[in-house]
Amino acid sequence: MSHRSDLAIVIPTLDRPGLLARALEHLDRQRGEAVGRFEVVIARDAASTRPPSPLGPHPYPVRSVDAERPGASAARNAGLRATEARLVLFLGDDAFATGELVSAHLNAHDRHPEAEAGVLGLVRWPRWPPPTAFMRWLDRGIQFDYSPLVPGAVAPWWHFYTANASVKRELVERVDGFDEQCFPFMYEDLDLAARMSDHGFRLHYEPAALARHVHRQGITQWREGRVQLIAAAERRFCARHPQALPYFHDLFLAAREHPPARGRGARLAPLVPQRTPWLGPRVWASFDMCSRQALAGPFLEAWDAAETQVPT
């Protein structure tokens, strides 16, 4: 490996200069094996309406590139083309790296140097302000699901979360990168992982590569926009990859067919930890059903309306 270009961190961003500046500040604090071995490429979404922000001085090379079309896929592809680094770490502009994140990715790749090996880092909410009950619910298989994964073991490819995951550039290029047309945003990471899996992709889970996801979210935001995007993307994804089960469709369909939740869990979940003996599992089972039923209607309506034809 060369001194400067062992790893390139590609960060797609869309009009969030404050978050991006803080994400870069956290990368300033990298320790251990990371020092002097990585560069950063800021990939500006083509939908940006603000001029580029000054990147400021940093203890690593950093530059900005502009995507040619809107969407996270095009931004990541632009970042990928802008670097010659053998390893590429995809990081969100709202994912704040802890001090060992880059070293953990590099060390894992040193242990698994084959082109087909990737590394999945861990994403957690910030400790403060504490996450809401809804945000903690998102970690139960909705936005992320790390609970079934074993540190150091191979994770299924559908856990390829580009908020914090690294791959060999060679393998990404072998499958022509992210699909900018069919999956500009939502399911773009799973589509890439599915295509890489046809070439032997193995995703090694490394929780020491920890990032804090600084993104407050609520059920209204999901009900009034996000689930519609997920529904359309999942339907296209299942059309392209018929071996994949329609995870969210089945989840929300089962919730719609379940008797209406009474909502007691929604009131108690902010007060009762999930691990509380006896009470915790009952409260959170109720909260889970309340949340799924609240999102089921808009998701299933968007699913029924979604386009199923996906160009090959």
C-alpha positions in Angstrom: 0.0 0.0 0.0 1.1 3.5 -0.7 1.5 6.1 2.0 -1.2 8.5 1.1 -3.8 6.5 -0.8 -4.3 3.4 1.2 -8.0 4.4 1.7 -10.3 7.1 0.3 -13.3 8.2 2.4 -16.1 9.1 0.1 -18.8 11.3 1.7 -21.9 12.2 -0.4 -23.5 15.4 0.7 -26.5 17.5 -0.1 -26.8 21.0 1.3 -25.7 20.1 4.9 -22.5 22.2 5.3 -22.8 22.3 9.1 -23.0 18.5 9.5 -20.3 18.0 6.9 -17.9 20.3 8.7 -18.4 18.4 11.9 -17.9 15.1 10.2 -14.6 16.3 8.9 -13.6 17.5 12.4 -14.2 14.0 13.7 -12.0 12.6 11.0 -9.3 15.1 12.1 -9.1 13.0 15.4 -8.2 9.6 13.9 -5.6 7.7 15.7 -3.4 4.7 15.4 -2.9 3.0 12.0 -5.0 5.7 10.2 -2.6 8.6 10.6 -1.2 9.5 7.2 -3.0 6.7 5.3 -6.3 8.1 4.1 -7.8 10.9 2.0 -11.3 12.3 1.9 -13.4 13.0 -1.2 -16.5 15.1 -0.7 -19.1 14.2 -3.4 -21.6 17.0 -3.8 -25.1 15.9 -5.0 -26.1 17.4 -8.3 -29.3 18.6 -6.6 -27.3 21.0 -4.4 -28.6 24.5 -4.3 -25.8 26.0 -2.2 -22.3 26.9 -3.4 -19.5 24.7 -2.1 -18.4 25.5 1.4 -14.7 26.0 2.2 -13.2 22.7 3.4 -10.7 24.3 5.7 -7.3 22.9 6.7 -7.2 19.2 7.7 -4.4 16.8 8.6 -5.3 14.6 5.5 -5.8 15.4 1.9 -9.4 16.5 1.2 -11.1 17.7 -2.0 -14.6 18.1 -3.4 -16.2 16.8 -6.6 -19.6 17.4 -8.2 -21.9 14.5 -9.3 -23.4 14.7 -12.8 -26.9 13.7 -11.7 -28.9 13.9 -8.5 -28.8 11.1 -5.9 -26.5 9.4 -3.5 -25.5 6.8 -6.1 -24.2 9.4 -8.6 -22.4 11.2 -5.8 -20.6 8.1 -4.6 -19.7 7.1 -8.1 -18.2 10.6 -8.7 -16.2 10.2 -5.5 -15.0 6.8 -6.5 -13.8 8.1 -9.9 -11.9 10.9 -8.2 -9.6 8.6 -6.3 -7.0 6.0 -7.1 -7.0 4.5 -3.6 -7.3 0.7 -3.4 -9.8 0.9 -0.5 -12.9 3.0 -0.4 -14.8 3.8 2.7 -18.4 5.1 2.2 -19.4 7.3 5.1 -22.5 9.5 5.6 -22.1 13.2 6.1 -24.1 12.7 9.3 -22.0 9.8 10.5 -19.4 11.1 13.0 -16.3 8.9 13.2 -14.9 7.8 16.5 -11.1 8.0 16.8 -10.5 4.4 15.8 -12.9 4.1 12.9 -10.4 4.4 10.1 -7.8 2.2 11.8 -10.4 -0.5 12.3 -11.3 -0.5 8.7 -7.7 -0.5 7.6 -6.7 -3.3 10.0 -9.7 -5.4 8.9 -8.7 -5.1 5.3 -5.1 -6.0 6.2 -6.5 -9.2 7.6 -8.7 -9.8 4.6 -6.7 -8.5 1.6 -8.7 -10.3 -1.1 -10.6 -8.2 -3.6 -13.9 -9.7 -2.6 -13.7 -8.7 1.1 -15.5 -5.7 2.5 -15.8 -4.3 6.0 -19.0 -3.2 7.8 -18.6 -0.7 10.6 -21.0 0.0 13.4 -23.5 2.9 13.4 -25.0 4.0 16.7 -27.0 7.1 17.8 -25.2 9.8 19.8 -25.3 9.5 23.5 -26.6 13.0 23.8 -29.2 14.1 23.2 -30.5 10.6 23.9 -32.3 8.9 21.0 -36.1 8.9 21.1 -38.1 5.7 21.4 -38.8 5.9 17.7 -35.1 6.2 16.8 -34.4 3.2 19.0 -37.2 1.3 17.2 -35.5 2.1 13.9 -32.5 0.0 15.1 -34.8 -3.0 15.4 -34.5 -4.0 11.7 -36.0 -0.9 10.1 -33.1 1.4 9.4 -30.2 -0.7 10.7 -30.0 -4.2 12.3 -26.8 -5.1 13.9 -28.3 -7.3 16.6 -27.8 -10.7 14.8 -24.2 -9.9 13.6 -21.1 -11.5 15.3 -18.0 -9.3 15.6 -15.3 -10.4 13.2 -17.6 -12.8 11.4 -19.0 -12.5 7.8 -22.4 -10.6 7.7 -25.0 -11.3 5.0 -24.6 -8.9 2.1 -27.9 -7.2 2.9 -26.3 -5.6 5.9 -24.1 -3.5 3.5 -24.9 -0.1 5.1 -23.1 2.7 3.2 -23.4 5.0 6.2 -20.2 3.2 7.3 -18.8 0.4 5.1 -15.6 -0.1 3.1 -14.8 -2.2 0.0 -12.0 -2.8 -2.5 -12.4 -0.4 -5.4 -11.6 -3.2 -7.7 -14.8 -5.1 -6.8 -17.0 -2.0 -7.1 -15.6 -1.2 -10.5 -16.1 -4.8 -11.6 -19.9 -4.4 -11.2 -19.9 -0.9 -12.6 -20.5 0.9 -9.3 -23.8 2.2 -8.0 -26.8 2.2 -10.3 -27.5 5.9 -10.7 -30.6 5.4 -12.9 -32.7 2.7 -11.1 -31.5 3.4 -7.5 -30.5 7.0 -7.2 -31.4 7.0 -3.5 -32.8 4.1 -1.3 -31.7 0.5 -1.9 -28.7 1.7 -3.8 -26.3 0.1 -1.3 -28.3 -3.2 -1.3 -28.4 -3.3 -5.1 -24.6 -2.8 -5.2 -24.1 -5.5 -2.6 -26.3 -8.0 -4.3 -24.4 -7.6 -7.6 -21.1 -7.8 -5.8 -22.3 -11.0 -4.0 -22.5 -12.6 -7.5 -18.7 -12.1 -7.6 -18.0 -13.6 -4.2 -18.4 -10.5 -2.0 -17.9 -11.2 1.7 -18.8 -8.5 4.3 -16.8 -8.7 7.6 -18.4 -7.0 10.6 -16.0 -4.8 12.6 -17.8 -3.0 15.4 -14.6 -1.2 16.4 -15.2 0.9 13.3 -17.8 3.0 15.1 -19.6 6.1 13.9 -22.3 8.1 15.6 -25.4 8.8 13.4 -26.3 12.4 14.1 -29.8 12.5 12.5 -32.9 13.2 14.6 -35.8 11.4 13.1 -39.5 11.0 13.9 -42.5 9.0 12.7 -44.1 11.9 10.9 -41.0 12.3 8.7 -41.2 8.6 7.9 -44.9 8.5 7.3 -45.0 11.6 5.1 -42.1 10.8 2.8 -39.5 8.2 3.6 -41.6 5.1 3.5 -43.0 6.0 0.1 -39.4 6.2 -1.2 -38.6 2.9 0.5 -41.7 1.2 -1.0 -40.9 2.2 -4.6 -37.2 1.3 -4.3 -38.0 -2.1 -2.7 -40.4 -3.0 -5.5 -37.7 -2.1 -8.1 -35.1 -4.0 -6.1 -37.2 -7.2 -5.9 -38.0 -7.0 -9.6 -34.3 -6.9 -10.4 -33.3 -9.5 -7.7 -36.2 -12.0 -7.6 -34.3 -14.1 -5.0 -34.7 -11.3 -2.5 -37.8 -11.3 -0.3 -39.8 -8.0 -0.1 -38.8 -7.4 3.5 -40.7 -4.2 4.2 -43.7 -5.1 2.2 -44.2 -8.3 4.2 -43.5 -6.5 7.5 -46.1 -3.8 6.9 -48.6 -6.1 5.3 -48.5 -8.3 8.4 -49.0 -5.2 10.6 -52.0 -4.0 8.6 -53.6 -7.4 8.9 -53.0 -7.5 12.7 -55.7 -6.3 15.1 -55.2 -2.6 15.8 -52.7 -1.9 18.5 -54.1 -0.2 21.6 -51.1 2.2 21.9 -50.1 1.6 25.5 -46.6 0.7 24.4 -46.2 4.0 22.6 -46.8 5.8 25.8 -44.5 3.7 27.9 -41.7 3.0 25.5 -39.9 6.3 26.3 -39.8 5.3 29.9 -39.2 1.6 29.9 -35.9 0.2 28.5 -36.2 -2.8 26.2 -34.2 -5.0 28.5 -36.4 -4.4 31.6 -37.4 -7.9 32.9 -41.0 -8.9 32.0 -42.3 -5.4 31.3 -39.7 -4.3 28.6 -40.5 -7.0 26.0 -44.2 -6.4 26.4 -44.0 -2.6 26.1 -41.7 -2.8 23.1 -43.8 -5.4 21.3 -46.7 -3.0 21.6 -44.6 0.0 20.4 -43.4 -2.1 17.5 -46.9 -2.9 16.3 -48.1 0.7 16.8 -45.2 2.0 14.7 -45.6 -0.6 12.0 -49.3 0.0 11.7 -48.7 3.8 11.6 -46.4 3.3 8.6 -48.2 0.4 6.9 -50.9 2.4 5.0 -48.6 4.9 3.2 -46.0 2.2 2.5 -48.5 -0.2 0.9 -50.2 2.5 -1.1 -46.8 3.6 -2.5 -45.9 -0.1 -3.2 -49.1 -0.6 -5.2 -48.4 2.6 -7.2 -44.7 1.8 -7.8 -43.2 1.1 -11.2 -42.1 -2.5 -11.5 -40.1 -2.3 -14.7 -36.4 -2.1 -14.0 -33.9 -1.8 -16.9 -31.3 -4.6 -16.9 
